[in-house]
Amino acid sequence: MADDREGFGAGLVEALQEVRDWQQGRGALHVVNRNPMPPERIRTIRKRLAKTARAFEEKFGIPAATLNNWEQGRRAPDPAARLLLEVMEREPEAVERAVAATTPR
């Protein structure tokens, strides 16, 4: 356990040093970009969970216009929305339970 903490601490110090160097113009930050979720995958998720974008909006609260923009490639979901879509893809029942628990009766 101590080794894990020491490794984490060393990694944190290194990351902060990289940020300091970047702020002072002495280097570039290493950035890892995840590919945005492709529109076809978003469309597949939506079709599996709801027939239309409007039905998806009613079920999950994501505006139909936003979903249409994602499905048509005009915009990409932000990281939080992408994560939600990934959870919907793998565990739609979990999202449905969460929505049901937060919906006023």
C-alpha positions as CSV (number, residue, x, y, z in Angstrom):
1,M,0.0,0.0,0.0
2,A,2.8,2.4,0.8
3,D,4.3,1.8,-2.6
4,D,1.0,2.8,-4.3
5,R,1.0,6.1,-2.3
6,E,4.6,6.8,-3.1
7,G,4.0,6.1,-6.8
8,F,1.0,8.3,-6.8
9,G,2.8,11.1,-4.9
10,A,5.7,11.0,-7.3
11,G,3.4,11.1,-10.3
12,L,1.5,14.0,-8.8
13,V,4.7,15.9,-8.3
14,E,5.9,15.2,-11.8
15,A,2.5,16.4,-13.2
16,L,2.7,19.6,-11.2
17,Q,6.2,20.2,-12.5
18,E,5.0,19.7,-16.1
19,V,2.3,22.3,-15.5
20,R,4.7,24.8,-14.0
21,D,7.1,24.3,-16.9
22,W,4.3,24.8,-19.4
23,Q,3.1,28.0,-17.6
24,Q,6.6,29.3,-17.8
25,G,6.9,28.5,-21.5
26,R,9.4,25.7,-21.0
27,G,7.6,22.8,-22.6
28,A,4.4,21.4,-23.9
29,L,1.9,19.4,-21.9
30,H,1.4,15.8,-22.9
31,V,-2.3,15.5,-23.8
32,V,-4.2,12.4,-24.6
33,N,-7.4,13.0,-26.5
34,R,-10.0,10.2,-26.6
35,N,-11.7,10.1,-30.0
36,P,-15.2,11.5,-29.7
37,M,-17.9,9.0,-29.9
38,P,-18.8,8.5,-33.6
39,P,-22.3,9.6,-34.7
40,E,-23.1,6.0,-35.9
41,R,-22.5,4.7,-32.4
42,I,-24.7,7.4,-30.8
43,R,-27.5,6.6,-33.3
44,T,-27.2,2.8,-32.5
45,I,-27.4,3.6,-28.7
46,R,-30.5,5.8,-29.3
47,K,-32.2,3.3,-31.5
48,R,-31.7,0.5,-29.0
49,L,-33.2,2.5,-26.2
50,A,-35.8,4.6,-28.0
51,K,-37.3,4.8,-31.4
52,T,-37.0,8.5,-31.9
53,A,-34.9,11.4,-30.6
54,R,-38.0,12.8,-28.9
55,A,-38.7,9.5,-27.1
56,F,-35.1,9.4,-26.0
57,E,-35.5,13.0,-24.6
58,E,-38.6,12.0,-22.7
59,K,-36.9,8.9,-21.3
60,F,-33.5,10.4,-20.4
61,G,-33.8,14.2,-20.5
62,I,-31.2,14.8,-23.2
63,P,-32.8,17.3,-25.6
64,A,-33.7,15.8,-29.0
65,A,-32.0,18.7,-30.8
66,T,-28.7,17.9,-28.9
67,L,-29.0,14.2,-29.8
68,N,-29.7,15.1,-33.4
69,N,-26.6,17.2,-33.6
70,W,-24.5,14.4,-32.2
71,E,-26.1,11.8,-34.5
72,Q,-25.5,14.0,-37.5
73,G,-21.9,14.8,-36.6
74,R,-22.5,18.6,-36.2
75,R,-21.3,18.5,-32.6
76,A,-19.6,15.9,-30.5
77,P,-20.8,15.0,-27.0
78,D,-18.6,16.5,-24.2
79,P,-16.7,14.1,-22.0
80,A,-19.5,13.8,-19.4
81,A,-22.2,13.2,-22.1
82,R,-19.9,10.6,-23.8
83,L,-19.5,8.8,-20.5
84,L,-23.3,8.8,-19.9
85,L,-23.8,7.4,-23.4
86,E,-21.2,4.7,-22.7
87,V,-23.0,3.8,-19.5
88,M,-26.3,3.7,-21.4
89,E,-24.8,1.4,-24.0
90,R,-23.5,-1.0,-21.4
91,E,-26.0,-0.7,-18.5
92,P,-29.1,1.1,-19.7
93,E,-31.1,-0.2,-16.8
94,A,-28.8,1.6,-14.4
95,V,-29.4,4.9,-16.1
96,E,-33.2,4.2,-16.3
97,R,-33.2,3.5,-12.5
98,A,-31.3,6.7,-11.8
99,V,-33.6,8.8,-13.9
100,A,-36.7,7.2,-12.3
101,A,-35.2,8.0,-8.8
102,T,-34.8,11.7,-9.7
103,T,-38.1,12.2,-11.5
104,P,-40.8,13.8,-9.4
105,R,-43.9,11.7,-9.1
